Amino acid sequence: MSGTLNKVMLIGHLGDEVKMHYFDGGNCIGRFPLATNETYMSKQTNERVTNTEWHNIVVRNKAAEICEKYLAKGDKVYIEGRLKTKKWQDDKGMDRYSTEIQCTEFTFLTTKNESQAGSTPSPNSQQTTQKPSSDTAAQPATDDPDDLPF
C-alpha cells in the first residue's frame, strides 16, 4: 500500500460547551472536549473499572456554528476527522505538544428528550456533515424488509 491514512472515529460525550473563536472574513472555529470511556473487569479485584480518555475536538466555519447551536455539555455525538499535533513553547521555553481531532463529519446522537438542557433545541438524531456526498453511506440501515435499497 503506497498511501497513508489519518482517520479518527469517536463516539463520546461533550465535556463542556462549544467555545467559538471568530476571525476577520467571517471564518470561525469551535472547540470542545469529548470524553470516551473504556470499561473492563479487573482480574485482581473482580470490579468494573472505567477509564475516561479526553479528546480536543476542532470544528470549522458552518459546522462549528451548527455545533454551537445544537450541542450542549453531556450530549452524545459521533465525530469523524483526522489527528493534528501542534508544537508550541511554554513560559520556560520548553517544547510542548497538543493533539487535536480536526472534525470533518459529525452526527448528533442525543435526542431532544435526552438532552439535559431541555430548553436548547437539538435535532432528533440529525446527521450534519461537511461532506454531503457521504450522507447516504452513514445512515443506519432499517430492519424493515420493505425498505430495501434495491
Secondary structure, DSSP 8 states (H G I E B T S, - for coil): -------EEEEEEESS--EEEE-TTS-EEEEEEEEEEEEEE-TTT--EEEEEEEEEEEEEHHHHHHHHHH--TT-EEEEEEEEEEEEEE-TTS-EEEEEEEEEEEEEE-S-TTT-SSSSS---TT-EEES-GGGHHHHS---S-GGG---
